[in-house]
Amino acid sequence: MDLNGLSADQAPEISAPLRFFLTAPLFGVLAGILIFFSDSFMLSSRYSIESIAVTHAITIGFLGFVMLGALTQMLPVLAGVSVPKVETVAKISHISLVFGTLFMIFGLLFAIKPLIFSASLLLGIGFMIMIISMLIALKKVVNITASVRAIITSLFFAFVIVLMGMHLLASYGTGNFSSIHLLLANIHSVWAIFGFAGILIIGVSFHILPMFYVAPRFKQFCKKKVVWLITIGLFLWLTLNIFEFYPVLAKVWVANFFWAFVTTVWIKLNKRRRPISDVTVYYWRTATIFMTLGTFSWAINEFYYDEYVSMVSILIGGGFILSIMIGMLYKIVPFLVWFHLNAMGYMSIPTMNEMINKKLSKVQFWLFVVSLVGFMFSYYMPNILPIFASTFILSMLILEYNIIQPVLIYRRVRKTKPDFDMSTFNISVEGIE
């Protein structure tokens, strides 16, 4: 593992990211329960209330929580800056997002207007306090790397989609929908997937793959150009959508560069210096396959029916983004526990690979993949939907169990005396591999 330049004094308190990470799988469980009691016909329309509730249980409740938690931890590593008052900001954001997401889901499902309005406000607070705090921190960056540029770009998209989301959600509370409601909903979803999540994943992967997998570094063209080319494509798509002039042209543009990225990731994983496969490698490889299928399916989805559009969401949202988020959890949580304990002077601690049960993590992986494939087949065989909702719930429960184990190790070790007193030292970890 390459930890070049990573120091203990840069990292936030471990509780800041962990509160987001530990909550995320629980919303995955909730999404599975909602799917279990829904039917494939209602979920086939991305504009149905059931579909919106399930989608946001996953996108906000799981993906949003993991991405915010990861950014809280990664900003000091990638940019050399910390979120101001990170503990306070993380607590406010976490509480607001937990209740905001729950209020949104149940407010929409049961048509409770006060809950819907409260959800719009709480979700806005939860996201904006983190986004603005991170942008303020990033203003202090001296050396703007490719990863930093990607994070700033993704936060710009996040800022816009949060404002759109607040407006769209409030519309369900009032019952008054503007003439451009569907256009805004489309922009909100596309920019959330490709602009926020997609660009963030690309930027973080520039650092994550060499760091955790000792893979070759990305070439300068990929690091300097791809994010800008995708951004141009998303604005071109927006313009063509507004004027209803062949938006498929811009979609092919965006799809092409995401396909190029995931192909590069596959090649990097093949060339890593320590080609030992674990479940996180399986997740990255699965993500590249699903994204290849999903991007080009999305590019031409205007030529087929609505239910196939929902399949594209499963391919990209579930198969690509969710896969990478789960893979990151399996790497980041054990790393945080190991790093913080090591920085405190604890030497007799389990390695990162020993903190999570490998066999159980593989079971969780296969349950997850089977669930995604099953969800797509359920459009043709509605009776099988509860079966794969159950496997999805089980996969999320196992994931929660797996990431709790390193946290329990952390608490158990903290109760003992450190091997060395490191409190008077400024620890810098350089060149460890």
MARMAR-43820 format. One record per residue: x, y, z of N, C-alpha, C, CB in turn. Coordinates in steps of 0.1 Angstrom, whole numbers, plus 5000, padded with zeros to 4 digits. Atoms other than C-alpha are relative to their C-alpha. Glycine has a CB too. Layout:
XYZXYZXYZXYZ;...
***
This chain:
500849885000500050005000500950125000499050005012;499249885001501350344991499350115008500250054985;500549904991500750605019500850124999499849955014;499149895001503050865006499450145004500650014986;500449864996502651205024498850005009499750074988;501250004992499751095046500450015015499249874998;499649984986500051225082498850005009500850135001;501050014990498051175113499350135004500549935013;500649874996497551545121499150054989501150105003;500949955011495751595087498649945002500649964987;501250085000493051335094499050055010500349855003;501049964990489751425111499849895010498650034993;500350114991488451235141499349894993499150065012;500550125007487550885131498450005000500549875006;501450004999483950945142499350084989499550055014;500649925010483351205115499649924987501050114995;500450085011483450965085499249885004501249964992;500650134997482350655104498550015002500649955013;501449984998478950795113499249994987499650135007;500650015013478150825076500149854995500750094990;499850135005479650485067499149905007501449965002;500850104993477750295094498550014998500350015015;501449985003474450445085499649964986499650155002;500350035014474650385048499349864997501250014991;500750135003473850005047498649995006500949895006;501350004994470850065070499050054990499950075013;500949955011469250275042499949904988500550144995;500150115010470149995018499049905004501449944998;501050094995468149765040498650064998500249975015;501349935001465250015040499650004985500150155005;500350005014465450035002499549864996501250044991;500450145003465249655000498649975005501049905006;501450024995462149655022499050074991499950055015;501049935009460449915000499849934987500650144997;500150085013461249704969499249885003501449964995;500750124997459949394986498450025000500449955014;501449984999456549554992499450084988499750085013;500449935013456449724957499749904990501050114996;500150095011455749574924500850064988498549984995;499149965011457849584892499450104991500549884993;500749915009455249774873500150145005498549964998;499849874995455350074896501450055000499450005015;498649965000459050064899500650034986500849905007;499549985013459450064861499950144995499249914990;500049865004458450424859500850085010498550055000;499249934991461050654873499350125006501350054992;500749884995458450924880498949955010499350084989;501050044990456150704902500650035014499749854999;499649974986456150784940500949885005498850025008;499350124995457350424948501550004995499349874996;498750005006460250454924500950115005499950024984;499349884994461250804937500549965014499150125000;499650044986461250664973501149905000498749955007;498950105000463350364965501350064995499649884991;498849945006465750554943500750095010499650094988;499349914991466450814970500449945013499150125003;499550084988466750564998501449954997499049885003;498650055004469750434978500950124997499849914987;499149905005471050754962500450105011499350084989;499649924989470850974993500449925012498750095004;499850084987470650715021501349924999498949915002;498850085001473450495008501150084993499749874993;498949945007475450664981500450145005499650024985;499649874995475251014995500750005013498750085002;499350014987476250905030501449954998499249905009;498650055002479250705017500950114994500049884991;499249905007480450984994500350125009499250064988;499749894991480151255021501049955011498750055007;499050054991481951035046501349984994499549865005;498750025007484650955021500750134998499849934987;499449865002485151325013500550065013498950094993;499649954987485351415049501449945004499149965011;498850074998488251165052501150034990499949865002;499149995011489851215018500550144997499449944988;499649875003490051595016501450035006499050105006;498749974995493051615040501149924992500149965015;499050095007494751325020500250054986499449865000;499949975014494051444985500350154998498749974993;499849865002494051824990500850075011498650075000;499249954990495951875022499350115008501250074995;500849904992493052075038498949925007499450114991;501050074992490451985064498750095000500549985014;501349934999486752075066500050085013498849914999;500049924988486452365091499049955010499850154997;500950054990484952245124499449874996499050105005;500550115007484651905108499049915009501149914995;500850084991483151725139498650065000500649995014;501349934999480351985143499249994986500250145004;500650005014479652005105499549864997501050044989;500450145003479551625102498849965008501249905003;501150034992477151585131498750064995500350045015;501249935005474751845118499549944987500350154998;500450065013474851705083499449865001501350004991;500450144998474451345094498650005005500949935009;501350004994471451415116498950064990500050095013;501049945009469751645090499749904989500650134994;500250095012470251385062499349875004501449964994;500750114995469051095083498550035001500549955014;501549964999465751265092499450054987499850105011;500549955013465451435059499749894990501150094994;500350115009465751115040498849925004501249904999;501250074995463250935062498750074998500249975015;501249915002460851225061499650004985500250145005;500349995014461151235023499349874996501250024992;500550135004460450855019498649985004500949895005;501350024994457550835042499050114997500149975015;500949895004456151175034499449984986500850135000;500550025013455951084997499149885000501249974991;500850135000454650725003498650025006500749895007;501349984993451850845026499450144998500249975015;500649865004451251195011499950095012498749984993;500049924988452151375044500750134996500649925012;499349875005452851735033501050065010498950104997;499149944991454451855065501449925000499550005014;498850085000456951565063500850044987499749855000;499349975013457751655026500750135001498950004989;499449874999458352015034501250005009499050115005;498950014990460551925064501149934993499549925012;498950085007462451675042500850094991499449894993;499449915010463151945016501050095008499050094993;499249914992464552175043501249935006499250075011;499050074993466551915062501149944990499449885008;499150055010468051755031500950124994499349934988;499349885004469052105019501150045010499150124998;499149974990470752175052501149905001499350025014;499050114999472451835054501050004989499349875000;499150005011473951855020500850134999499349984987;499349875002474752235018501050035010498950115000;499049974990476552255051501349924997499549965014;498850075003478951985039500650054987499749854998;499549965013479252105003500750145001498950024990;499449864998479852475013501349995008499050095006;498950014991482252375041501249944992499749915012;499050065008484252165016500650104990499649874994;499649905010484352434990500950115007498850064993;499249904993485652685016501349945003499250045014;498750064998488352435026500849994988499849865006;499250025013489352374990500550134995499149944990;499449875004489952754985501450025005499150115005;498749984994493052715006501049914994499949965015;499150095007494552444983501050084992499249904992;498949945008497952554969500349924988501250015009;499750095011498652254947498849934995501149905004;501250055005495552184927500349884991499150104993;499750125008495951824915498749964992500449885009;501150055008493751624891498849965009500449894991;501050044990491851474921499350125006500649915011;500649884994491251814936499150074990501150105005;500849945011489951954903498749924999500750014987;501250095002487551654900499150025012500449864999;500849984988486351704936499250135000500849995013;500749875001485652074931498950004989501150114996;501150015011483751994898498849925005500649944988;501150084995481751724915499150085010500549875006;500749924990480851964944499150114993501050065010;500849905007479652224919498749934995500850054987;501250075005477251964903499249965012500449874993;500850044988476251854939499250125004500949955011;500749884995475352214948498850034991501050134998;501149975009473152254917498949895002500550004986;501150114999471351914921499350015013500649874997;500749984988470651984957498950105000501050035012;501049895002468952314949498849954991500650124993;501150055009466952134921499249905008500649934988;500850104992466051844945499150075010501049915007;500949934991464752084971498850064994500850115007;501149945008462552254945499049894996500550084988;500850115004461351924931499249945011500849894993;500750064988460551784965498950095005501049965011;501049914995458752094976498750004991500650145001;501150005009456552064945499049895004500549984985;500950114996455151734958499350045013500849875003;500749954988454351914990498850094997500950075010;501149915004452352184973499049944991500650134994;500950065010450951974946500050084987498649985004;499849925012451952244921501349974992499950155004;498850045007454252124894500250104988499949864994;499849905010455852374870500149934986501450075002;500050065014455852324832501349934997499750114990;498750065002459552224834500449905010501150114998;499850094989459151984863500849874995498749965007;499450125005460051674842501450034995499249944989;498749975004462951854826501050025011500050134991;499249994988464351954860500349875006499350105010;499850134995463851604872501149924992498749925001;499050065008465851474843501450055002499650014985;498749934997468651724848500549955013499950154999;499750044986468651644885500649865000498850015009;499650135000469051274879501349984993499049904995;498850025008471651284851501250075006499850064986;498949934994473851544868500449945013499750155002;499650074987473651354901500849884997498749965007;499350125003474751034885501450024993499249914990;498849985008477351154860500950125005499750024986;499349884996478251504873500649995014499150124999;499550014986478451444911500749875003498850025009;499450134996478951074917501049954990498949895000;499150055010480650984884501350075000499450024986;498849935000483151264884500849995013499850154997;499450024987483851224921500749865000499050005011;499450135000484550854916501350004991499149894994;498849995009486950934887501150075007499650084987;498949924993488851194907500649935012499450135005;499550074989489150984938500849874996498949955010;499350125005490250674918501450034995499249944988;498649975003493350864906500949985011500050154995;499250024988494550834942499849865006499750115010;500350134993492750524955500649884993498449984999;499550125006493850274929501549985002499850014985;498650024996497650344933500249985015500850124995;499850014985497250374971499649875005499150115007;500450134994495250064979500449884992498550015002;499750115008496049844950501449994993498949994989;498749995006499549954940499949984985501049905007;500250015014498249994905500850114993498550014996;499349895007500050204878499250135001500349964986;500749874999499250574880499450034986501050115004;500749965013496850724854500950104992498750065004;499249915009498350904824499550145002499949954986;500349864999498351284823498750044992501150084996;501149975008495751294796498749975007500049934986;501250044992493251104817499850095012500249855004;500249924988493951304848499750154997501350005008;500249865003493851644831498950034991501350064994;500949975011491351614803498649935002500549964987;501350075000488651354811498950065007500249865005;501049934992486851544838499450114993500550045014;500549885007486651854817499249964988501250084995;500850055012485451654786498749955004500849894993;501350044995482751494807499150125004500149905012;500749884996481751834821499450074988500950095008;500449935013481551984786498849924994501150004990;501050085006479451684775498750025008500449855001;501249984992476951734804499350134998500349985015;500549875004476552104796499450004986501050115002;500650025014476052014759498749925001501149934991;501350084999473451754769498950095006500249885009;501049914994471652024790499550094989500650085012;500449915010471652264761499149934989501250064993;500750085010470452004736498649965005500849884995;501350044994467751894760499050115001500249945014;500849884999466452244765499450034987500850125006;500549975013466152294728499549884992501150074992;500650135006465051934721500749984987498550014999;499350015012467751904695501049885002500750134995;499150125000469251544694500950005012500850004987;499250024988470451514730500849875000499250015012;499250135001471651164721501450034996499349914990;498649975005474751324705500950035013500050134991;499249974988475851464739500149885009499450125008;500050124991474851134757501149914995498749944999;498950085005477150944734501450055003499949984984;498749934996479951194741500349965015499950154999;499850034986479551144779500349855002498850055009;499950154998479150764776501449964995498949934992;498750045006482350744755501150025010500350084987;498949974991484550904781499849925013500050155004;500150094989483050704810500449864996498550005005;499650145004483550384790501650004999499549974986;498650005000487150494784500650005014500550134993;499550004987487650554821499949865006499250105009;500150134994486250214832500949904993498549955000;499050095007488350044805501450025006499950034985;498749974994491350214819500249945014500350155001;500050064986490450104855500349854999498750025007;499850145002490249744842501449964997499049944989;498650025003493649764827500950035011500450094988;499249974988495149924858500049895010499550135006;500150114990493849644880500749884995498549975002;499350115006495349394856501550025002499749984985;498649974999498749564860500550035014500350124990;499549974987498849614897501149915005498849995010;498850074997502049514913499849885010501050105007;500350114992500449284938498749944996500050045016;501350055006497849094918499349905009500349944987;500850094990496048944949498650055000500750005014;501449965001492348954944499349995013499249924989;500950014988489949034972498650054995500550095012;501449975004486249124972500050154994499149995012;500049875005487049494966500450014985500950095008;499650015014488749404933498849954992501249914998;501250055006485649204924499050124998499349895008;500949895002483549514930500450104990499850085014;499549905010485749744909499849944986501550035002;500250075013485649484880498550004996500649865000;501450005003481949444883499550144996499249955013;500449865003481549824883500350034985500650095009;499649965014483449854850499149934990501549954998;500950085010481249584833498650075000499949855004;501449935000477949744845500050144994499550005015;499949865005479150094836500149994985501150085006;499950015014480049984801498749974994501049884996;501350035005476649834796499050125002499449875007;501049904996474850114814500250134992500250035014;499849875007476450424797499449994986501450035000;500450005013475750314762498549964999500849894991;501450025000472250184771499350145003499649905011;500549874997471650534786500050094988500750065012;499849925012472950694754498849984990501349984994;501050025010470250534733498649975006500449884991;501250044993467450494759498750084995500150025015;501149935005465250744741499349924989500450144994;500650085011464550474715499349885005501149964990;500850124995462950224738499150045012500949895004;501149974990460250204766500650035014499149885001;499749954987460250344801500749895009498850065007;499450104991460950014818501449974998499249874999;498650025003464249984800500850115005500249984985;499349894994465150324813500349975014499250134999;499850044986464750194848501249895001498849945006;498950105000467149904839501350074999499849904988;498749925001469750164829500350055014499850124990;499849954987469350304864500649895009498750055007;499550114993470049964878501549974996499249874998;498650035005473149914856501050115005499950004985;499149904996474650254864500050035015499750134992;500149974986473350344898500349895009498650045003;499750124992473449994912501349934997498949905000;498950085005476049814891501350085000499849954987;498849925001478550104888500350075014500050104989;499849924989478150354916499949935013499050125000;500250074987476850134944501149895002498649935000;498950104999479449864936501350065005500249934986;498749934996482350114939499850055015500350114991;500249964987480850254971500249895010498650075002;499850114991480649914987501449965001499149884996;498650035000484149834976500850095008500549994986;499349904992485350154991499849985015499650144996;500250034986483750075024500849895006498549975003;499250124996485549745026501550045001499949894990;498649954999488849935021500250115010500550054986;499849884993488350265038499849985015499150114996;500350024986486750145071501249935008498749935002;498950074993489549895080501350095000500449874993;498949915001492150155068499950105011500150064986;500249894990490750425091500349945014498650055000;499750064987490850185121501449985002499249875001;498650034999494350075114500850135001500549924987;499249885001495650425106499950085013499550094989;500249924988494150595137500649935012498650025002;499450084989495250315161501550014999499549865000;498549995003498750315145500550135004500349974986;499649864997498950695149500050025015499250104993;500049984985498150665186501049925007498649965005;498950074994500950425192499749855002500350065013;500450144999499150085190500749934989498549985000;499350085010501349835172499449864999501549995004;500650145000499749505182498650004996500249935014;501449995005496649545161499949914987499650154997;500250075012495149335133500350084988498549944999;499849935013496049415097498750034994500949924991;501249975007493549565074499349884995500250104989;500650125006492949235057499449905010501149934992;500550094990492249065090498850055007501149985011;501149944993489549305101498649964995500150155000;501350045006486849175078500049864995499650104988;500150145004485748815072499949994985498849945007;500050005014486748745037498949914993501449944995;501150095006484348455031498750075001500049875008;501349934999481448655044499950124991499850055015;500149895009482348955023499849954986501350085000;500350055013482348734992498549954999500949884997;501450045000478948595002499150134997499649945013;500749885001477748955005500150054985500650115009;499849955014479249044970499049924991501449974996;500850085009477448754953498550025002500349855001;501449974997474148824970499650144993499750015015;500249875006474449184958499949994985501150105004;500050015014475249094922498849934995501349934995;501250085004472548834920498750095002499849885009;501249914998470049094934499850104988500250085013;500049915012470949344906499549934988501350074998;500450085012470549084879498549965001500949884998;501450044998467248964895499150124998499949955014;500949895002465849314896499750034985500750135007;500249985015466349344858499149904995501350004993;500950105005464649014852498650015005500649865003;501449994994461749104875499150084991500250065014;500949925009460449344848499349914991500950104992;500750105008459649034828499349905008501049934991;500650094991458748814857499850065014500949875002;500349924988457149034884500049925013498750074999;500150084988456648744908501349975007499449864997;498750034994460348704914500650125008501049954990;499549884994460849064927500249985015499150114997;499850024986460348974964501249925003498849945007;498850094998463048704961501350085000500049884990;498849925002465648944949500150125009500250044986;500049904989464549214973500549945013498650065002;499550074987465248965001501549984999499349865001;498550025001468748884988500750135001500349934986;499449874999469449254985500050045015499250104992;500049964986468349315021501049925008498649965006;499050084993470549025033501450054997499849854995;498649965003473549155014500350135007500150034984;499849884992473049495031500249985015498850104998;499850044986472749335065501449955002498949905004;498750054999475949145059501050114999500349894990;499149885002477649465047500150085013499650094989;500049924987476649645079500849925011498550025005;499350084990477949355100501550004997499549854999;498650005003481249345081500750135003500149984985;499349884997481949715085499950045015499550114992;500049984985480949715122501249935007498749955006;498950084994483649455129501350085002500349884992;498849924997486649695124499750105011500450074987;500349904990484849955145500149945014498650064998;500050074987484449705174501549975003499249864999;498650024997488149625170500650135005500849954987;499549874996488949995173499650035015499450114991;500549974986486850025205500749915010498549985001;499450094991488349715220501550035002499949854994;498649974999491949815213500250135008500750024986;499949874993491350175226499949985015498950094995;500150024986490550025260501349955006498949905003;498750054995494149895263501050124999500549884992;499049905000497350095268500849994987500949985012;499250005013499250195236501349945002500150144994;498750054999502450015229501150115002500449924987;499149894999504150355225499150135002500950024988;500749874998503050705237500450094988500350065013;499749925012502850895204499450145001499449934987;500749884999500951195217500950134998499350015013;499149885001504051425216500750004986501049995011;499350015013505051325181499050044988500549874997;500849975013503851455146500449894991500450144994;499750125007503551125128499850034985499249895004;500149995014504251125091500449864994501050114994;499850135007503850805070500450024986498849915002;499549975013505950825039500649874994501050115000;499350105008506850575013499849865005501450025000;500350134995505250275031499349924989499250005013;500650085011504349995007499949865004500850024987;
***
